[in-house]
Amino acid sequence: VQLQASGGGLVQAGSSLRLSCAASGRALRNYVMGWFRQVPGQDREFLATISRSGGYKDYADSVKGRFTISRDNAENTVYLQMHSLKPEDTAVYYCAGAWRSHSNVVLTDTGSYNDWGRGTLVTVSS
């Protein structure tokens, strides 16, 4: 599946932003989806994952309570709603997908994902 993240930009601390990840080529409903971010010189960091149907989710402690992952399989799109943004949230954000046959799987490690979109830059100013 081809993935394209969008929605990044420059915002002030405390603001909200919603990222979108549009899929093409295959039906997104067959994929576990995740959001990650990366700061230059650092490893890619897991943020959130959602199961195929959306019934199961998991979040990194660093974003729990501030970020929400969701999906619209009919629109072949996954979202990451971000609130209370902090300067330390500044990074390139990536969406990723992994085909799984089971509907209740969530995946938190980068190595489990096969398909990655081009990232979108989020910059949070203080």
GUPAPA-706553 format. One line per field, with one value per residue (C-alpha): residue in one letter; y, x, z. Coordinates in steps of 0.2 Angstrom, whole numbers, plus 2048, in hexadecimal, padded with zeros to 3 digits. Each point is the difference from the previous one (the first is absolute). Layout:
N
code	[A:...]
c2	[Y:...]
c1	[X:...]
c3	[Z:...]
//
This chain:
126
code	[V:Q:L:Q:A:S:G:G:G:L:V:Q:A:G:S:S:L:R:L:S:C:A:A:S:G:R:A:L:R:N:Y:V:M:G:W:F:R:Q:V:P:G:Q:D:R:E:F:L:A:T:I:S:R:S:G:G:Y:K:D:Y:A:D:S:V:K:G:R:F:T:I:S:R:D:N:A:E:N:T:V:Y:L:Q:M:H:S:L:K:P:E:D:T:A:V:Y:Y:C:A:G:A:W:R:S:H:S:N:V:V:L:T:D:T:G:S:Y:N:D:W:G:R:G:T:L:V:T:V:S:S]
c2	[800:811:80D:813:80A:812:80D:806:812:80D:803:808:7F6:7FB:7FF:7F1:7F8:7F2:7F5:7F5:7F1:7FB:7EF:7FA:7F0:7F5:800:808:7F5:7F1:80A:804:812:80A:811:803:810:803:80E:801:7F6:7F6:7EF:800:801:7F6:80B:7F7:7F1:7FA:7EF:7FC:804:80E:7F7:7FF:80E:802:810:805:807:810:804:7F6:80C:80D:7F6:7F6:7F4:7FC:7F8:801:7F0:806:80F:7F6:80D:800:80F:806:80E:809:80C:80A:7FF:803:806:7EF:7F9:808:7F2:7F8:7F5:7F0:7F4:7EE:7F1:7ED:7F3:7F4:7F3:802:80F:804:802:810:802:80C:7FC:807:7EF:7F9:80D:7FD:80F:812:810:810:80A:810:80D:807:80F:806:811:805]
c1	[800:806:7FF:801:800:7FA:7FA:811:805:806:7F5:802:802:7EF:7F8:7F8:803:7F9:80A:7F9:807:7F8:802:7FF:803:7F8:7F2:805:7F4:80D:80E:805:805:80C:807:812:80B:813:80B:811:80D:7F4:7F7:7EE:7F4:7F0:7F1:7EF:7F9:7EF:7F9:7F8:7EE:805:7FB:811:80C:810:80B:811:800:807:7F0:7F3:7F2:805:800:7F2:802:7F0:7FC:7F3:802:7F2:80B:810:807:808:801:80A:7F8:80D:7FB:80B:80F:811:810:807:7F2:80A:805:7FC:7F0:7FE:7F2:803:7F5:802:7F5:7F8:7F3:7FA:7F5:805:813:809:813:80C:811:806:806:7EF:7FB:803:7F9:805:7FA:80A:800:7F8:80A:7F8:808:7FA:807:801]
c3	[800:7FC:80E:800:810:800:80C:808:802:80C:810:811:810:806:7EF:7F8:7EF:7F6:7F5:7F3:7F7:7F0:7F9:7EE:7F7:80C:80C:811:809:7FF:808:812:800:80A:802:804:801:7FE:805:7F6:808:80A:7FE:7F9:80F:801:804:7FD:7F7:7FC:7FB:7EF:806:80C:80F:808:803:809:803:806:811:7F9:7F7:80A:804:7F3:7EF:7F9:7F2:7F5:7EF:7F3:7F6:7F4:7FC:801:80C:811:80B:80F:80A:80A:80E:80D:7F4:808:7F8:803:7F5:7F1:7F4:7F0:802:7F6:7FE:7FD:7FC:803:7F8:80D:7FF:811:804:812:7FD:805:7FC:80A:7F8:7F0:7FA:7FF:7F2:7EE:7F8:804:7FA:7FD:810:804:80A:810:808:811:805:812]
//
